[in-house]
Amino acid sequence: MALIELKHVVGGYGGAPILNGVNIAIEKSDIGVIVGPNGAGKSTTLKAIFGLLKVTGGTIEFGGENIANSLPDRLVPKGLSFVPQEKNVFTSMSVEENLEMGAFTRTDDFSGTMAWVYEMFPVLKEKRRQPAGELSGGQRQMVAMGRALMSKPSLLMLDEPSAGLSPRYVIEIFETIQRVNQEGVGILMVEQNARQALAFASKGFVLAQGQNRFTGTGQELIDDPEVAKSFLGG
Amino acid sequence: MDELIFFINRVLISGTVLGSIYALGAIGITLIFGILRFAHFAHGDMMTMGAFVAFVLASALAAAGVVLPLPMGFVVLPVAMIITALLALGIDKGFYAPLRARGAKPVTLLIASIGVTLMMQGLLRLIFGSSTKSMYVAGESKDIFRIDMSWAGGTRPISITEPQVIMFVVTALIVVALHLFLTRSRLGKAMRAMADNAALAQVSGINTALVVRVTWVIAGSLACVAGTMLALDVALMPDLAFNIVLPIFAAAIVGGLGHAYGAIVGGFLIAFAETLAVFNWTAVLRPLNAILPEGMALPANLALVPTEYKLTVAFVILVVTLLVRPTGIFKGAST
């Protein structure tokens, strides 16, 4: 059984639907990457899963139940985590406090998870008392990911994790995402650096106009001449 | 020496009293702004309401024949705080929450809070009448501590009343408790997180409805303390705190909206500025008369502004702050 399965999801912000039947299935071992042109509904798909906009049709199955239109404070304890693209850290709070907020829904001792996050991002441990707003873009992205991992999710969703980062940090963030996946967290992410991300994706989804256009493994999509021509810039 | 004693009595002590009241009121305003993003205009009346709650409880105790060594208003304060917090939750549920659920703009909520102001003042007048009342319901005497300063060459004592001493202690305790709550507790940190970035707080799974309730509980109970202190210091009347809601707003804005420590600093800053501005400096500078040339003497009253214009001081500071540092002393939310 898939970790998460979207079946013909329709949804939007109240007006005309932005998603017109999106199908996505991810296993725990998968890294799923959603690519596509601007306005295709990539970020909207992640937001729909996370209950941030209205789903009017289709089902989103996670852990054996339909979670469509559930709010984050119900989804996070179920094992779903989301890193938004922008404004994804609490700038006035210290790095450590940011991580603690990620564990808000947990009632057990989360010091082990925090040690795990610090082990993955050693620079955050150094800067744990510093306000997150004072960090560089790449380090902020680490705080954002660390915060999302603090709830011990089974599925981590990331909205353009490499946006605005220098090439060095892009590689580092992508490597970290693969490492998180190896430790048993399913990944579903939206990426602009499509070719680079599809290279390590076990599943790729090309969306256009709120619908699946192509679905396959990352390599299949890269090798598909039509996908390459229309969506990966030749 | 007498000049210094006079200065301590008239500026230091009364400035601290006023600062405590402003700070406690401004904390509520700033927290509500940080979490709910609107200016809660009815906060002054929440303070007045809290004072009346304390008054009713104190009267009930006095009627029951309880005699205590402390002012009754302070003794009932913990219970009055709980009741005022519950009333604040009720006001939110009855008036503000339905508007938020419809996605009302902050300005709509502000106007609604002006409506709540009028309603609360009307209700208080209806129930208690518009006359001025004393909070010392059991006829307790305001004990005055006189600290003899003759050892330092002073002829007059430093005098401070018992309620004033209790006020300082209570305010200090509340500030420390609030600091520990915001920096140590899970809910306090969630409150700061929501004030910092409400969307991300929601995404993190923080129960935002719970944070809103906690905000009203803190704002309501602190308003009760501030209102009761004000009534103990002056007297109780239906427009008690309505008259000072604007300087309290000024304190919250000067400190940086959404920033609890800013509200405390802003409260004391505005209070001391007001107190210093109406202080008669001749009382302190009088010894200069001895060295001034013949025919030149200090005027009898050398205050910067007459007492009636005390409130304008708050706004001068507000305008200057907004011009020089628009987000307040501590960088607060600017919208």
Boltz contact constraints between the chains, C-beta under 6 A:
constraints:
  - contact:
      token1: [A, 72]
      token2: [B, 202]
      max_distance: 6.0
  - contact:
      token1: [A, 72]
      token2: [B, 203]
      max_distance: 6.0
  - contact:
      token1: [A, 72]
      token2: [B, 205]
      max_distance: 6.0
  - contact:
      token1: [A, 73]
      token2: [B, 205]
      max_distance: 6.0
  - contact:
      token1: [A, 73]
      token2: [B, 207]
      max_distance: 6.0
  - contact:
      token1: [A, 76]
      token2: [B, 205]
      max_distance: 6.0
  - contact:
      token1: [A, 82]
      token2: [B, 203]
      max_distance: 6.0
  - contact:
      token1: [A, 87]
      token2: [B, 197]
      max_distance: 6.0
  - contact:
      token1: [A, 90]
      token2: [B, 193]
      max_distance: 6.0
  - contact:
      token1: [A, 90]
      token2: [B, 196]
      max_distance: 6.0
  - contact:
      token1: [A, 90]
      token2: [B, 197]
      max_distance: 6.0
  - contact:
      token1: [A, 92]
      token2: [B, 196]
      max_distance: 6.0
  - contact:
      token1: [A, 97]
      token2: [B, 189]
      max_distance: 6.0
  - contact:
      token1: [A, 101]
      token2: [B, 193]
      max_distance: 6.0
  - contact:
      token1: [A, 101]
      token2: [B, 204]
      max_distance: 6.0
  - contact:
      token1: [A, 102]
      token2: [B, 204]
      max_distance: 6.0
  - contact:
      token1: [A, 104]
      token2: [B, 190]
      max_distance: 6.0
  - contact:
      token1: [A, 104]
      token2: [B, 204]
      max_distance: 6.0
  - contact:
      token1: [A, 104]
      token2: [B, 205]
      max_distance: 6.0
  - contact:
      token1: [A, 104]
      token2: [B, 206]
      max_distance: 6.0
  - contact:
      token1: [A, 105]
      token2: [B, 205]
      max_distance: 6.0
